[in-house]
Amino acid sequence: MKPTEKNQPISAKPPLTLSTPVDKDMVILVADDDGMAIKLLCKILRDIGFRAISTAVDGEDAIQTFKLLHPHIVFLDIDMPRLDGLEVLHKIRETDPNALAADFRHSFIVMISAHSTVTNIKQAVASGANGFIVKPYTHQKIIEVIDKFQKTHGHKSPQLKLGNKPQTPLAKK
């Protein structure tokens, strides 16, 4: 009997995966004043395979955490108290135009916002953001950003190649 469209097996969608293996020890900072948004993004990052995820709840906290941890990837909400994400981005880039720290490569900064206005996106890119994600997050959006980071920075971090793991706790509660 010849198969017809009706009795063709239904193929499942392939799982969402990165183009290269995850460096599970890469340090990631998630800065957002919305607790639910932080939880969701951290869950997606853990689902992908990351373990070293730290959080910040406002702009000042984001700058202090950045200076302490020198993360490889920063997810930075635009609308935060004390300093908004664009101000944080400016301060990070002013401190060091390449956001270089000791033995780390350039930090990859991704702006996140529930408001995807052309102005927000243009300001973020002009200020040195490497990407922009509109909320709500999806696994696919986060995977695309991580893939972009890995393609531009390689999937092995200099921190691990040099054996300089941070000595500070990474998960704030």
N, C-alpha and C positions, 0 to 999 in steps of 0.2 A: 504494500500500500504506500502510495506517495504521500509525504507529509504536506499538509495544507497550513495556511496561516493560523487556523484555529487550533491545530494540535501541535504547533511548534513549541518547543520548550521556551519558557520565559527566562531570559538571562537576568541575573541580578546585577545591579549597578556595581561596578568595581569600587572597593573601599577607597576613601580619600587618603592619599598618601603623599608624602613629600618626594621630590625628585631625587633627593639624596638622603642618607640616614641622618637622623636627628642626633646632634651632640647634646646628650641629656644634661650635661653639666654647664651648658651655656647659661649665663645669668640674664634673667629677663626682669624688667621692672614694668609693672602695670600701675599707672597713676590715674585715678578717677575718683570723684567724690560720691559716686553712686555705688553703694555696697553690692547691689544685685549685679550691676555691670561688671564689677571686679570679680565676683564669684563666677559669673558665666565665662569671662575671658580666661580666668585661671583654670577653670574646668576644661575648657577647650585646649589650652596649652598643655595641661597634664594628660589629656586624652591623646594628644599628638606625641607625647613622650618626654616633655620637659619636666625637670624636678626643681631647679633653682629659680623659683619665682618669688619676687618680693613685691610688695604693694605700697602705695602712697595714697593718701586721701585728700591731699590738697597740693597746691603748687609749691609751697615752702617745703613740705615733706618730700615732694618729688625731687627737688634740688638737693636736699640733704642726703637722700637715699642714693641718688645718682653719684654724688661725690664719694660716698662711702663704698659703694659696690662696683662702680664703673661697669654698668651692665652692657651686654652685647646688643640687646634689643630693648627699646623703650616704647611702650604703648602709652600715649599721653593724651588724655582727654582735653579738649579745648576749653570747656566750661567747668572751671574748678574755683573754689574759694581761695582767698589769700593771694594767689597769683594764678592767672589763667594759663592754659597750656601753651599758648603762643608766647607769653612772657617767659615761661619756663624754658621753652625752646630757645628763645633769644639769649637767656642767661647761660644756658649750657653752651651754645655756640660762641658767645662772647668770651666766656672763660677760656675756651679752647676751640678755635674755629673748626677743627676736625673732631672735637670731642675725644681727643686722644688722652689716654691715661696710662702712664708707665708702660706696661707690656701688653696693653690691649689695643686692638684695632679700633677704627672709627666706629662709634656707636651708631646703630641703625635706629632712627627715631621715626615712629609711625604715629601720626595724629589720629585721634578717634573723636567722633562727634555724632550726635543725633541730628545735627543740622549741617547738611552738605551744601551750603551755599557756595557759589563760585568764589566769593570773596574769601571765605574761610580756607578753601582749598588753595587759592592763589597765595594768600598770606603764609600758609603753612609751607608750601613749596619754596617760596621766596626766602623764607626764614631758615631753610635748611632741612626741612622734613624729608625723609626718604620715602614716605608713603602716607596714605590717608584712607581710613576705613570709616564707613558710615554705619552707625548702629542701626539695627541690632546685629550683633556678631553672628557669623556662621563659621562652621569648621572650614568651609571652602575659602572664605575671605582670609582667615588667619593663615591657612596653608599657603595661599598665594603670596602673602607677605613674607612668610618664613622662607619660601622658595626663592623669592627675590633677594632676601638677605643672604641666603646660602650661595646663590649664584654670584653675588658681588663680593662676598667676604670669605667664601669657602665654608664647608660645613664643619671643619675643625677650628676651634677658636685658638688664637695665639696663647691664651691663658693656659689651655691644656697642653699645648705643645711645649710650653716652657715650664710646666709643672707648678705654676703659681696659683693654686686654688685660693679663693678668698677665705680668710679665717673668721669671717663674721657670719652670724646666722642670716639666712636668706629669706625666711618666711616670717613676715610680721603678722601679728595677730591683732 
